[in-house]
Amino acid sequence: MTDRSQVSSPQVMRLTEAAADRIRQLAADTGKEIEGVRIGVKNGGCAGMEYTLEYAETRGPHDEVVEDKGVKLLIDPSAVMFLLGTEMDYQVDQMRSGFVFNNPNQTSACGCGESVMLRPAGEAAPETVD
């Protein structure tokens, strides 16, 4: 019989060093104590869904906690299945800077890059007709 307290589930998300550095920088600039950064998804945008990020002063009772590179992420429970396997990066180029989600569950994105279409992890991708 397996001891369930010893069984680890896969980490929902991971951070690049650039993303972890930027989150630490932003958290320090808030001037207040925060528990971590809450990440979720919501309906919106032209492609159907948008990623959400906000400072979290407390942990929600059902948040999935991910600690990576010294940063604590609190994953909204309704977003877990859409974020499984995601890598969060922070990129700076000549035109913009911001967090980028490299998400294997993303099926498309709008042209402006502000919204995405996501399918729950493990759900088969729709078949395409050539």
mmCIF file of the C-alpha atoms, coordinates in Angstrom:
data_MODEL
# 
_entry.id   MODEL 
# 
loop_
_atom_site.group_PDB 
_atom_site.id 
_atom_site.type_symbol 
_atom_site.label_atom_id 
_atom_site.label_alt_id 
_atom_site.label_comp_id 
_atom_site.label_asym_id 
_atom_site.label_entity_id 
_atom_site.label_seq_id 
_atom_site.pdbx_PDB_ins_code 
_atom_site.Cartn_x 
_atom_site.Cartn_y 
_atom_site.Cartn_z 
_atom_site.occupancy 
_atom_site.B_iso_or_equiv 
_atom_site.pdbx_formal_charge 
_atom_site.auth_seq_id 
_atom_site.auth_comp_id 
_atom_site.auth_asym_id 
_atom_site.auth_atom_id 
_atom_site.pdbx_PDB_model_num 
ATOM 1   C CA . MET A 1 1   ? 0.000   0.000  0.000   1.00 0.00 ? 1   MET A CA 1 
ATOM 2   C CA . THR A 1 2   ? 1.317   3.453  -0.940  1.00 0.00 ? 2   THR A CA 1 
ATOM 3   C CA . ASP A 1 3   ? 1.511   6.197  1.660   1.00 0.00 ? 3   ASP A CA 1 
ATOM 4   C CA . ARG A 1 4   ? -0.371  9.081  -0.052  1.00 0.00 ? 4   ARG A CA 1 
ATOM 5   C CA . SER A 1 5   ? 1.490   11.674 2.012   1.00 0.00 ? 5   SER A CA 1 
ATOM 6   C CA . GLN A 1 6   ? 4.666   10.610 0.208   1.00 0.00 ? 6   GLN A CA 1 
ATOM 7   C CA . VAL A 1 7   ? 3.213   10.740 -3.316  1.00 0.00 ? 7   VAL A CA 1 
ATOM 8   C CA . SER A 1 8   ? 4.088   13.996 -5.015  1.00 0.00 ? 8   SER A CA 1 
ATOM 9   C CA . SER A 1 9   ? 1.970   15.520 -7.725  1.00 0.00 ? 9   SER A CA 1 
ATOM 10  C CA . PRO A 1 10  ? 3.565   17.197 -10.723 1.00 0.00 ? 10  PRO A CA 1 
ATOM 11  C CA . GLN A 1 11  ? 4.446   20.864 -10.320 1.00 0.00 ? 11  GLN A CA 1 
ATOM 12  C CA . VAL A 1 12  ? 1.776   22.919 -12.085 1.00 0.00 ? 12  VAL A CA 1 
ATOM 13  C CA . MET A 1 13  ? 4.143   25.651 -13.296 1.00 0.00 ? 13  MET A CA 1 
ATOM 14  C CA . ARG A 1 14  ? 7.784   26.557 -13.329 1.00 0.00 ? 14  ARG A CA 1 
ATOM 15  C CA . LEU A 1 15  ? 9.590   29.875 -13.668 1.00 0.00 ? 15  LEU A CA 1 
ATOM 16  C CA . THR A 1 16  ? 12.553  30.986 -15.683 1.00 0.00 ? 16  THR A CA 1 
ATOM 17  C CA . GLU A 1 17  ? 15.233  32.859 -13.766 1.00 0.00 ? 17  GLU A CA 1 
ATOM 18  C CA . ALA A 1 18  ? 14.121  36.086 -15.497 1.00 0.00 ? 18  ALA A CA 1 
ATOM 19  C CA . ALA A 1 19  ? 10.516  35.647 -14.305 1.00 0.00 ? 19  ALA A CA 1 
ATOM 20  C CA . ALA A 1 20  ? 11.603  34.840 -10.750 1.00 0.00 ? 20  ALA A CA 1 
ATOM 21  C CA . ASP A 1 21  ? 13.894  37.905 -10.672 1.00 0.00 ? 21  ASP A CA 1 
ATOM 22  C CA . ARG A 1 22  ? 11.106  40.185 -11.929 1.00 0.00 ? 22  ARG A CA 1 
ATOM 23  C CA . ILE A 1 23  ? 8.565   38.836 -9.422  1.00 0.00 ? 23  ILE A CA 1 
ATOM 24  C CA . ARG A 1 24  ? 11.037  39.337 -6.551  1.00 0.00 ? 24  ARG A CA 1 
ATOM 25  C CA . GLN A 1 25  ? 11.667  42.889 -7.772  1.00 0.00 ? 25  GLN A CA 1 
ATOM 26  C CA . LEU A 1 26  ? 7.945   43.708 -8.042  1.00 0.00 ? 26  LEU A CA 1 
ATOM 27  C CA . ALA A 1 27  ? 7.185   42.154 -4.645  1.00 0.00 ? 27  ALA A CA 1 
ATOM 28  C CA . ALA A 1 28  ? 9.925   44.226 -2.992  1.00 0.00 ? 28  ALA A CA 1 
ATOM 29  C CA . ASP A 1 29  ? 8.504   47.383 -4.592  1.00 0.00 ? 29  ASP A CA 1 
ATOM 30  C CA . THR A 1 30  ? 5.026   46.839 -3.091  1.00 0.00 ? 30  THR A CA 1 
ATOM 31  C CA . GLY A 1 31  ? 6.211   47.978 0.326   1.00 0.00 ? 31  GLY A CA 1 
ATOM 32  C CA . LYS A 1 32  ? 4.010   45.407 2.051   1.00 0.00 ? 32  LYS A CA 1 
ATOM 33  C CA . GLU A 1 33  ? 4.186   41.769 3.037   1.00 0.00 ? 33  GLU A CA 1 
ATOM 34  C CA . ILE A 1 34  ? 2.705   39.446 0.460   1.00 0.00 ? 34  ILE A CA 1 
ATOM 35  C CA . GLU A 1 35  ? 2.260   35.678 0.580   1.00 0.00 ? 35  GLU A CA 1 
ATOM 36  C CA . GLY A 1 36  ? 3.016   35.336 -3.127  1.00 0.00 ? 36  GLY A CA 1 
ATOM 37  C CA . VAL A 1 37  ? 1.675   36.018 -6.593  1.00 0.00 ? 37  VAL A CA 1 
ATOM 38  C CA . ARG A 1 38  ? -1.706  34.512 -7.480  1.00 0.00 ? 38  ARG A CA 1 
ATOM 39  C CA . ILE A 1 39  ? -1.973  33.262 -11.055 1.00 0.00 ? 39  ILE A CA 1 
ATOM 40  C CA . GLY A 1 40  ? -5.179  32.325 -12.791 1.00 0.00 ? 40  GLY A CA 1 
ATOM 41  C CA . VAL A 1 41  ? -7.095  32.497 -16.029 1.00 0.00 ? 41  VAL A CA 1 
ATOM 42  C CA . LYS A 1 42  ? -10.358 34.237 -16.828 1.00 0.00 ? 42  LYS A CA 1 
ATOM 43  C CA . ASN A 1 43  ? -12.722 34.450 -19.763 1.00 0.00 ? 43  ASN A CA 1 
ATOM 44  C CA . GLY A 1 44  ? -12.004 37.467 -21.920 1.00 0.00 ? 44  GLY A CA 1 
ATOM 45  C CA . GLY A 1 45  ? -10.185 38.893 -24.878 1.00 0.00 ? 45  GLY A CA 1 
ATOM 46  C CA . CYS A 1 46  ? -10.679 38.089 -28.530 1.00 0.00 ? 46  CYS A CA 1 
ATOM 47  C CA . ALA A 1 47  ? -9.241  34.552 -28.245 1.00 0.00 ? 47  ALA A CA 1 
ATOM 48  C CA . GLY A 1 48  ? -11.366 33.588 -25.238 1.00 0.00 ? 48  GLY A CA 1 
ATOM 49  C CA . MET A 1 49  ? -9.131  33.569 -22.134 1.00 0.00 ? 49  MET A CA 1 
ATOM 50  C CA . GLU A 1 50  ? -6.602  35.781 -20.394 1.00 0.00 ? 50  GLU A CA 1 
ATOM 51  C CA . TYR A 1 51  ? -3.935  35.062 -17.796 1.00 0.00 ? 51  TYR A CA 1 
ATOM 52  C CA . THR A 1 52  ? -4.315  36.917 -14.496 1.00 0.00 ? 52  THR A CA 1 
ATOM 53  C CA . LEU A 1 53  ? -1.607  37.890 -11.993 1.00 0.00 ? 53  LEU A CA 1 
ATOM 54  C CA . GLU A 1 54  ? -2.079  39.687 -8.691  1.00 0.00 ? 54  GLU A CA 1 
ATOM 55  C CA . TYR A 1 55  ? -0.318  40.088 -5.384  1.00 0.00 ? 55  TYR A CA 1 
ATOM 56  C CA . ALA A 1 56  ? -1.751  37.798 -2.733  1.00 0.00 ? 56  ALA A CA 1 
ATOM 57  C CA . GLU A 1 57  ? -1.554  38.838 0.896   1.00 0.00 ? 57  GLU A CA 1 
ATOM 58  C CA . THR A 1 58  ? -2.939  35.485 2.046   1.00 0.00 ? 58  THR A CA 1 
ATOM 59  C CA . ARG A 1 59  ? -3.184  31.994 0.669   1.00 0.00 ? 59  ARG A CA 1 
ATOM 60  C CA . GLY A 1 60  ? -6.637  30.832 -0.398  1.00 0.00 ? 60  GLY A CA 1 
ATOM 61  C CA . PRO A 1 61  ? -7.854  27.563 1.121   1.00 0.00 ? 61  PRO A CA 1 
ATOM 62  C CA . HIS A 1 62  ? -7.702  25.721 -2.216  1.00 0.00 ? 62  HIS A CA 1 
ATOM 63  C CA . ASP A 1 63  ? -4.751  27.478 -3.899  1.00 0.00 ? 63  ASP A CA 1 
ATOM 64  C CA . GLU A 1 64  ? -2.116  25.196 -5.384  1.00 0.00 ? 64  GLU A CA 1 
ATOM 65  C CA . VAL A 1 65  ? 1.219   26.431 -4.020  1.00 0.00 ? 65  VAL A CA 1 
ATOM 66  C CA . VAL A 1 66  ? 4.254   26.338 -6.283  1.00 0.00 ? 66  VAL A CA 1 
ATOM 67  C CA . GLU A 1 67  ? 7.628   27.415 -4.952  1.00 0.00 ? 67  GLU A CA 1 
ATOM 68  C CA . ASP A 1 68  ? 10.283  27.838 -7.615  1.00 0.00 ? 68  ASP A CA 1 
ATOM 69  C CA . LYS A 1 69  ? 13.564  29.746 -7.535  1.00 0.00 ? 69  LYS A CA 1 
ATOM 70  C CA . GLY A 1 70  ? 12.676  31.402 -4.234  1.00 0.00 ? 70  GLY A CA 1 
ATOM 71  C CA . VAL A 1 71  ? 9.288   32.676 -5.457  1.00 0.00 ? 71  VAL A CA 1 
ATOM 72  C CA . LYS A 1 72  ? 5.887   31.508 -4.257  1.00 0.00 ? 72  LYS A CA 1 
ATOM 73  C CA . LEU A 1 73  ? 3.069   31.220 -6.780  1.00 0.00 ? 73  LEU A CA 1 
ATOM 74  C CA . LEU A 1 74  ? -0.498  30.628 -5.626  1.00 0.00 ? 74  LEU A CA 1 
ATOM 75  C CA . ILE A 1 75  ? -2.387  28.977 -8.463  1.00 0.00 ? 75  ILE A CA 1 
ATOM 76  C CA . ASP A 1 76  ? -6.126  29.610 -8.514  1.00 0.00 ? 76  ASP A CA 1 
ATOM 77  C CA . PRO A 1 77  ? -7.762  26.164 -8.248  1.00 0.00 ? 77  PRO A CA 1 
ATOM 78  C CA . SER A 1 78  ? -9.971  26.788 -11.293 1.00 0.00 ? 78  SER A CA 1 
ATOM 79  C CA . ALA A 1 79  ? -6.848  27.453 -13.399 1.00 0.00 ? 79  ALA A CA 1 
ATOM 80  C CA . VAL A 1 80  ? -4.756  24.398 -12.488 1.00 0.00 ? 80  VAL A CA 1 
ATOM 81  C CA . MET A 1 81  ? -5.929  22.200 -15.394 1.00 0.00 ? 81  MET A CA 1 
ATOM 82  C CA . PHE A 1 82  ? -5.215  25.025 -17.881 1.00 0.00 ? 82  PHE A CA 1 
ATOM 83  C CA . LEU A 1 83  ? -1.739  25.741 -16.487 1.00 0.00 ? 83  LEU A CA 1 
ATOM 84  C CA . LEU A 1 84  ? -0.262  22.236 -16.044 1.00 0.00 ? 84  LEU A CA 1 
ATOM 85  C CA . GLY A 1 85  ? 3.182   22.152 -17.641 1.00 0.00 ? 85  GLY A CA 1 
ATOM 86  C CA . THR A 1 86  ? 3.421   25.931 -18.138 1.00 0.00 ? 86  THR A CA 1 
ATOM 87  C CA . GLU A 1 87  ? 6.686   27.822 -17.961 1.00 0.00 ? 87  GLU A CA 1 
ATOM 88  C CA . MET A 1 88  ? 6.406   31.496 -17.032 1.00 0.00 ? 88  MET A CA 1 
ATOM 89  C CA . ASP A 1 89  ? 9.098   33.769 -18.448 1.00 0.00 ? 89  ASP A CA 1 
ATOM 90  C CA . TYR A 1 90  ? 9.778   37.511 -18.375 1.00 0.00 ? 90  TYR A CA 1 
ATOM 91  C CA . GLN A 1 91  ? 10.933  39.029 -21.642 1.00 0.00 ? 91  GLN A CA 1 
ATOM 92  C CA . VAL A 1 92  ? 12.116  42.492 -22.605 1.00 0.00 ? 92  VAL A CA 1 
ATOM 93  C CA . ASP A 1 93  ? 12.495  43.648 -26.194 1.00 0.00 ? 93  ASP A CA 1 
ATOM 94  C CA . GLN A 1 94  ? 12.495  46.987 -28.031 1.00 0.00 ? 94  GLN A CA 1 
ATOM 95  C CA . MET A 1 95  ? 8.713   47.251 -28.182 1.00 0.00 ? 95  MET A CA 1 
ATOM 96  C CA . ARG A 1 96  ? 7.490   45.797 -24.870 1.00 0.00 ? 96  ARG A CA 1 
ATOM 97  C CA . SER A 1 97  ? 8.276   43.924 -21.704 1.00 0.00 ? 97  SER A CA 1 
ATOM 98  C CA . GLY A 1 98  ? 6.166   41.489 -19.765 1.00 0.00 ? 98  GLY A CA 1 
ATOM 99  C CA . PHE A 1 99  ? 5.469   38.016 -18.521 1.00 0.00 ? 99  PHE A CA 1 
ATOM 100 C CA . VAL A 1 100 ? 5.130   35.326 -21.176 1.00 0.00 ? 100 VAL A CA 1 
ATOM 101 C CA . PHE A 1 101 ? 3.428   31.985 -20.592 1.00 0.00 ? 101 PHE A CA 1 
ATOM 102 C CA . ASN A 1 102 ? 4.845   29.046 -22.553 1.00 0.00 ? 102 ASN A CA 1 
ATOM 103 C CA . ASN A 1 103 ? 1.816   26.818 -22.116 1.00 0.00 ? 103 ASN A CA 1 
ATOM 104 C CA . PRO A 1 104 ? 1.457   23.386 -23.766 1.00 0.00 ? 104 PRO A CA 1 
ATOM 105 C CA . ASN A 1 105 ? -2.329  23.687 -23.287 1.00 0.00 ? 105 ASN A CA 1 
ATOM 106 C CA . GLN A 1 106 ? -2.581  26.779 -25.490 1.00 0.00 ? 106 GLN A CA 1 
ATOM 107 C CA . THR A 1 107 ? -4.249  26.062 -28.813 1.00 0.00 ? 107 THR A CA 1 
ATOM 108 C CA . SER A 1 108 ? -4.165  29.595 -30.279 1.00 0.00 ? 108 SER A CA 1 
ATOM 109 C CA . ALA A 1 109 ? -3.660  33.266 -29.438 1.00 0.00 ? 109 ALA A CA 1 
ATOM 110 C CA . CYS A 1 110 ? -5.021  36.536 -30.709 1.00 0.00 ? 110 CYS A CA 1 
ATOM 111 C CA . GLY A 1 111 ? -2.875  38.764 -32.901 1.00 0.00 ? 111 GLY A CA 1 
ATOM 112 C CA . CYS A 1 112 ? -2.147  41.277 -30.151 1.00 0.00 ? 112 CYS A CA 1 
ATOM 113 C CA . GLY A 1 113 ? -0.959  38.556 -27.766 1.00 0.00 ? 113 GLY A CA 1 
ATOM 114 C CA . GLU A 1 114 ? -3.246  39.619 -24.921 1.00 0.00 ? 114 GLU A CA 1 
ATOM 115 C CA . SER A 1 115 ? -5.559  36.619 -24.949 1.00 0.00 ? 115 SER A CA 1 
ATOM 116 C CA . VAL A 1 116 ? -5.307  32.909 -25.672 1.00 0.00 ? 116 VAL A CA 1 
ATOM 117 C CA . MET A 1 117 ? -7.415  29.833 -26.261 1.00 0.00 ? 117 MET A CA 1 
ATOM 118 C CA . LEU A 1 118 ? -6.666  27.082 -23.745 1.00 0.00 ? 118 LEU A CA 1 
ATOM 119 C CA . ARG A 1 119 ? -7.815  23.497 -23.344 1.00 0.00 ? 119 ARG A CA 1 
ATOM 120 C CA . PRO A 1 120 ? -7.605  21.609 -20.062 1.00 0.00 ? 120 PRO A CA 1 
ATOM 121 C CA . ALA A 1 121 ? -4.460  19.478 -19.686 1.00 0.00 ? 121 ALA A CA 1 
ATOM 122 C CA . GLY A 1 122 ? -5.000  15.933 -20.867 1.00 0.00 ? 122 GLY A CA 1 
ATOM 123 C CA . GLU A 1 123 ? -7.879  16.862 -23.144 1.00 0.00 ? 123 GLU A CA 1 
ATOM 124 C CA . ALA A 1 124 ? -7.213  15.800 -26.716 1.00 0.00 ? 124 ALA A CA 1 
ATOM 125 C CA . ALA A 1 125 ? -6.505  18.590 -29.134 1.00 0.00 ? 125 ALA A CA 1 
ATOM 126 C CA . PRO A 1 126 ? -9.204  19.011 -31.757 1.00 0.00 ? 126 PRO A CA 1 
ATOM 127 C CA . GLU A 1 127 ? -8.511  17.200 -34.999 1.00 0.00 ? 127 GLU A CA 1 
ATOM 128 C CA . THR A 1 128 ? -7.709  19.380 -37.975 1.00 0.00 ? 128 THR A CA 1 
ATOM 129 C CA . VAL A 1 129 ? -8.887  18.687 -41.469 1.00 0.00 ? 129 VAL A CA 1 
ATOM 130 C CA . ASP A 1 130 ? -6.334  19.284 -44.192 1.00 0.00 ? 130 ASP A CA 1 
# 
